[in-house]
Amino acid sequence: MIGWVFGLARILGLGAAAGTRPWLTLALVGVMSRLGWGVPLNSAFDWLGNRWVLLVLAVLAVLEAAFDKIPRVDRLQDRMVFPLRLAAGAVVGAATIDAGWPGLLVGLAGGGFAAWLAEHVKHVRRPRATRSEATIPLLSLIEDLYVLLGTVGTLAWSPLGYAVVAWPAALWVEMRRRRKAKYAALRRRRDPREPPAAATGGPPAAAAGGAPPPAAGPEVSQASSAAQSVPYGVAPEAPPAGPSPAVSPPDAAPRAAPYGVESRGAASPDPGREAPR
């Protein structure tokens, strides 16, 4: 049981280191195995102590550390070597476990998971733009020291592997907490109980805890009630007008008779004829 506790610490610690610097972690594991320091490797991974393999891993580790200190290039490198980091985490996780096929499978799975966690935290927390040009190189140097001390310490004393993997795990928890707080604040800013005025056709409702809208006066109330009684699209009827005074039509002017024709107008009363009594 104690052997599995120590073995799990090596799996997680070395896997987290490989997720940050895969080639440096593999090179350190191979060098310490070749020198006979720390935990011996599984017989299936003795090739890590080969001279030519160590030379290739050392060159790749130097190139990776150099590119990681260049802004914008570091993020491009993270995307390109992401699968290799998972594979390196699985290899170093299984290389220090000598428990047959069960130990090999647990080492591959645990190392790959720890490598993914460390790589994810590294990629998300790395700033895209900084005010100072020394920020990215400084962060990259801190990661170099983290991998160097974490790998050597885990191989020297296995329980230190839990401390190595605890660092990216704590950062991941903090990232999740901040993201939840951010989205909770955005949801609180939106009040679904207050519809916009354009959608309702009237003034917005009073917010919770706010003052109600002012009451309308009697004239406004009567006008609004009269306007509401008329159906939409029908013009209101005008009030009936009072009796207009009778206006007598003007006398029609007599029409002129044609030339040479005697006009037949109304006969004028005979002055010699007396009116009947």
Secondary structure, 3 states (H helix, E strand, C coil): CHHHHHHHHHHHHHHHHHHHCHHHHHHHHHHHHHHCCCCCCCHHHHHHHCHHHHHHHHHHHHHHHHHCCCCCHHHHHHHHCHHHHHHHHHHHHHHCCCCHHHHHHHHHHHHHHHHHHHHHHHHHHCCCCCCCCCHHHHHHHHHHHHHHHHHHHHHHCCCHHHHHHHHHHHHHHHHHHHHHHHHHHHHHHCCCCCCCHHHHCCCCCCCCCCCCCCCCCHHHHHHHHHHHHCCCCCCCCCCCCCCCCCCCCCCCCCCCCCCCCCCCCCCCCCCCCCCCC
